[in-house]
Amino acid sequence: MNNTDYITIASLNQFSYCPHRCWRMFCLGEFTDNQYTIEGTSLHERVHTVGDGNQENIWQVRAIWLKSEKYKLIGKSDLIELENDEWYPVEYKRGRKGEWDNDELQVCAQALCLEEMTGKEIATGYVYYAQTHQRQLVEINDDLRAETIATIADVTNLLETGKMPPAIYSKRCKGCSLYSQCLPMAVDKVKRYQEI
Ligand code: SF4
């Protein structure tokens, strides 16, 4: 990486889900689909093909690129809305609200870009969960901003060094499309065997 390179907003989401997965995807270039990733891709394709326009005094713009020079971030938004002179991002997800906060972090990263592009503070964003058809409010507060900025630094460091974070088995592994490449339980067993 050099100082003209950008990191993707998607990589922050992946790092927050699992640093080892982020390393596999963005340092090794590995990716395998599973049911969840295919459903996610098809949802985003549907969202991006709906046109821009006005809906009940809310201006909607879909599938535009967001960028921040300050944080060296880039990524495509699903939906940006303007209501009562307030801009906010809406990120679409295939399932229901999960136990982890990587979706909120992705919305916050979009808000940081949008703030730089509009010159206005973004106080809120949303995650739309397709399974429950519900929008989850995301407050772009100081804690979430700090967590997002720290994750940007972590991902930048990961891409610069290429150093592999350990694969640690957790509940998240069950839904991970890279499970068969990673084999976290086997890695764990080998490590324990070596320690005997
Ligand atoms: S299987 Fe688990 S440890 Fe391996 S990349 Fe996926 S989430 Fe990370």
Residues whose N, C-alpha, C, O or C-beta is under 5 A from the ligand:
A	BS01	SF4	C18 H20 R21 A167 I168 Y169 R172 C173 C176 L178 Y179 C182 P184
